Amino acid sequence: MALLHIVFGESSATALSGAFELDEQLKGDIIYFEDDLSVGPLFILDTKDGQAARKQWWMQLAGIQPQPVAEGAEAQAAAPGAVTAPVVEEEAGDQEKFRQLKALLKSEPEQQVYLWAGQNARDVCGYYWLISQLYDFAGRIHIIYLNNLPFLNEKGSVFYPTHLHQILAKEFLKAKKLARPVSLAEFEIDGDEWSRMMNENAGVRLLEGGKKIKGEPAVFYDKELVQQSTAEFQKASKVVGLVTGKLKYPVMDQFLGWRLKELIKQGKLESKGELKTIKDFEVKLLPAE
């Protein structure tokens, strides 16, 4: 039976699929989960209320008028250290993809799964989310975690990728050898870690090394955004690019764009243009009084 591969983000799926032509045994279907769980509210994400609150938060980032959410989720999302409430657009959203995954694993007892994760907060948070829900399929779920591992780039030089999309197709064949079953202890411990992350409900989650995730408030990057702003108007996209360029692990442009809009609302930055995407408006520091 063909393998089933799980990755986080479409770019990871594209990179992995490029290796299939080089190794018949690696071939299989790919499920990619879109939501970046390293940012935004996670409170009670294992419930419909939590999922609705997160979806609303994504709508807020996209500039879509949020709908009312359940009281419990709303209160938590507005709690200190949390992001203002409210998932990912649900075309074939992540929750639906996950339901399909569980149905497949139940109906095909022989199906083996390779779960790929790069050394970045998005992939590691996604791993915790999945592992917390796949205990019943222990022994069939294999992890390939590219944690601080050397690979070769196009020039044949050694580098340490943080994301799957940075890896050449032929290098996936080497990475495949790292696959090992997720242990029962990991299902338990990492499932508990996911519960901790949901209850902490931080605004931003950072990878500190290994699989250690540290929560920070949503305002974590605000200081950097202000520092990269100048007395003259410049494109919001430029300010965001200057901040992400300094980070070891980049954070989503959309998240930083939302933080710029929040700084404008708070009167810490001035703007011109329509506050839609980071390409639509410019920002500058307020004149000194």
C-alpha positions in Angstrom: 0.0 0.0 0.0 1.3 3.5 -0.9 2.4 5.7 1.9 0.3 8.7 3.1 2.4 11.8 3.7 1.4 14.7 5.9 3.0 18.1 5.7 2.2 21.6 6.8 1.6 24.2 4.0 1.3 23.8 0.3 4.9 24.7 -0.4 6.0 21.7 1.6 3.7 19.4 -0.3 5.1 20.7 -3.7 8.7 20.1 -2.5 8.0 16.6 -1.3 6.0 15.6 -4.4 9.1 16.5 -6.5 11.0 13.5 -4.8 8.4 10.9 -5.9 9.9 10.6 -9.4 13.2 9.7 -7.8 11.9 6.9 -5.5 8.9 4.7 -6.3 8.8 3.5 -2.6 8.3 7.1 -1.4 5.3 7.7 -3.7 2.0 8.3 -2.0 -0.8 10.7 -1.4 0.0 14.0 0.4 -2.3 15.7 2.8 -1.2 19.3 3.7 -2.7 21.3 6.5 -2.9 25.0 5.8 -3.4 26.6 9.2 -0.3 28.1 10.8 -0.9 27.2 14.5 2.2 29.1 15.6 0.2 32.3 15.7 -3.3 33.2 17.0 -5.7 31.8 19.5 -5.8 28.0 20.2 -8.1 28.0 23.2 -10.5 25.0 23.1 -9.5 24.4 19.5 -10.7 20.8 20.0 -14.3 22.1 20.1 -16.5 23.8 17.5 -16.5 27.0 19.6 -12.7 27.1 19.6 -12.6 26.4 15.9 -15.1 29.1 15.2 -13.2 31.7 17.3 -10.0 30.9 15.4 -11.7 31.1 12.1 -13.0 34.5 13.1 -9.5 35.6 14.1 -8.3 34.7 10.6 -11.1 36.7 9.1 -10.1 39.7 11.2 -6.5 39.4 9.8 -8.0 39.3 6.3 -10.0 42.4 7.0 -13.4 40.6 6.8 -16.0 41.7 9.3 -16.0 39.1 12.1 -19.2 37.4 13.1 -20.3 36.9 16.7 -18.6 33.9 18.5 -19.6 31.8 21.4 -19.2 33.5 24.8 -16.6 31.2 26.3 -14.3 31.3 23.3 -14.7 35.1 23.0 -13.9 35.7 26.6 -10.7 33.6 26.4 -9.6 35.2 23.1 -9.9 38.6 24.7 -8.0 37.5 27.8 -4.7 39.2 28.7 -1.8 37.8 26.6 -4.2 36.4 24.0 -4.9 37.7 20.5 -8.2 39.3 20.0 -10.4 36.4 19.3 -11.0 34.8 16.3 -9.7 29.7 11.3 -8.6 29.2 8.4 -10.9 29.5 5.4 -12.8 26.3 5.2 -13.0 25.4 1.6 -11.6 22.0 2.3 -10.5 23.3 5.6 -8.1 21.5 8.0 -10.8 20.1 10.1 -12.5 18.4 7.1 -9.1 17.1 5.9 -8.5 15.7 9.4 -11.9 13.9 9.4 -11.0 12.4 6.1 -7.6 11.3 7.4 -9.2 9.5 10.4 -11.8 7.9 8.2 -9.1 6.5 5.9 -7.0 5.2 8.9 -10.1 3.4 10.3 -11.1 1.9 6.9 -7.5 0.9 5.9 -5.8 -0.8 8.9 -2.6 -1.3 6.9 -2.2 2.3 5.9 1.1 3.8 7.1 1.6 7.6 7.6 4.8 9.6 7.3 4.4 12.9 9.2 7.1 15.4 8.0 8.2 18.4 10.0 10.9 21.0 9.5 12.5 22.8 12.4 10.1 25.6 12.6 7.2 26.6 14.9 4.5 26.1 12.3 5.4 22.4 11.6 6.1 21.6 15.3 2.8 23.1 16.4 1.0 21.2 13.6 2.7 18.0 14.8 1.4 18.5 18.4 -2.1 19.2 17.1 -2.2 16.0 15.1 -0.5 13.7 17.6 -3.0 14.7 20.3 -5.7 13.2 18.1 -4.1 10.1 16.5 -3.3 7.9 19.6 -5.7 5.2 18.3 -3.4 4.7 15.3 -0.1 4.3 17.2 2.4 2.2 15.4 1.2 3.4 12.0 2.2 7.1 12.4 5.9 7.8 11.6 7.7 11.0 12.3 10.4 12.5 10.1 11.6 15.6 12.0 14.4 17.5 10.3 15.8 18.8 13.5 19.2 20.5 13.0 20.2 18.1 10.3 22.7 18.9 7.5 21.6 18.8 3.8 23.2 19.7 0.5 22.0 22.7 -1.5 22.1 23.2 -5.3 25.8 24.2 -5.1 26.6 21.1 -3.1 27.3 23.1 0.1 26.1 21.9 3.5 23.2 23.9 5.0 20.7 23.4 7.8 17.2 23.9 6.5 14.4 25.0 8.7 11.6 24.3 6.2 10.8 21.4 3.9 10.5 23.7 0.8 14.2 24.5 1.2 15.2 20.9 0.5 16.1 19.5 -3.0 14.0 16.6 -4.2 17.0 14.2 -4.1 17.6 15.1 -0.4 14.2 13.8 0.6 15.5 10.3 -0.2 18.1 10.8 2.5 15.5 12.3 4.9 13.2 9.3 4.4 15.7 7.1 6.3 15.0 9.1 9.4 11.4 7.8 9.6 10.5 6.2 12.9 7.2 5.3 14.6 5.9 7.8 17.1 6.2 6.0 20.4 3.3 5.6 22.9 5.1 7.8 25.4 5.4 10.5 22.7 1.6 10.3 22.0 1.0 10.8 25.7 3.6 13.5 26.5 3.1 15.4 23.2 -0.7 15.2 23.5 -0.3 16.8 27.0 1.9 19.5 25.4 -0.9 20.3 23.0 -3.3 20.7 25.9 -0.9 23.0 27.6 -0.5 25.1 24.4 -4.3 25.4 24.1 -4.8 26.5 27.7 -1.9 29.0 27.5 -3.5 30.5 24.4 -0.5 32.7 23.6 -0.6 35.1 20.7 2.7 33.8 19.1 4.5 30.5 19.6 8.3 30.3 19.0 10.5 27.2 18.6 13.3 27.3 21.1 15.1 24.2 19.8 14.2 20.5 19.6 10.4 20.5 19.9 10.2 23.1 22.7 7.6 25.7 22.0 7.5 29.0 24.0 4.4 31.2 24.0 4.6 35.0 23.7 1.9 37.7 23.6 0.5 38.9 20.2 2.5 42.1 20.7 5.8 40.3 20.6 6.9 41.8 17.2 5.4 45.2 17.7 8.6 46.8 18.9 10.5 45.6 15.9 7.8 46.9 13.5 8.0 50.3 15.1 11.8 50.3 15.0 11.8 49.5 11.2 9.3 52.4 10.6 10.8 55.8 9.7 9.7 59.4 9.7 8.8 59.1 6.0 6.0 56.9 4.6 7.1 53.5 3.3 5.2 50.5 2.1 3.9 48.3 4.9 5.3 45.3 2.9 8.8 46.9 3.2 8.5 47.3 7.0 7.3 43.7 7.3 10.1 42.5 5.0 12.7 44.3 7.1 11.4 42.6 10.3 11.2 39.1 8.8 14.6 39.5 7.3 16.1 39.7 10.8 14.3 36.6 12.2 15.8 33.1 12.2 12.3 31.7 11.9 10.1 34.0 9.8 6.6 34.7 10.9 3.6 35.1 8.5 3.5 38.4 6.6 -0.3 38.5 7.2 0.2 38.3 11.0 2.7 41.2 11.0 0.4 43.2 8.7 -2.3 42.7 11.3 0.0 44.0 14.0 0.8 47.1 11.9 -2.9 47.8 11.7 -3.2 47.4 15.4 -0.3 49.9 16.0 -2.1 52.3 13.7 -5.3 51.9 15.7 -3.4 52.5 18.9 -2.0 55.8 17.5 1.6 54.5 17.5 2.0 54.7 13.7 0.4 56.8 11.0 -0.9 55.3 7.7 -2.1 56.3 4.3 -3.8 54.0 1.8 -6.4 51.3 2.4 -5.7 49.1 5.3 -6.1 45.8 3.4 -3.1 43.8 2.5 0.5 45.0 3.3 0.8 46.1 -0.3 -2.2 48.5 0.0 -1.0 50.9 2.6 2.1 52.8 3.9 3.2 53.6 7.4 5.4 56.1 9.2 6.3 57.2 12.7 4.2 59.9 14.2 6.0 63.3 14.2 7.8 64.0 17.5 5.9 66.4 19.7 
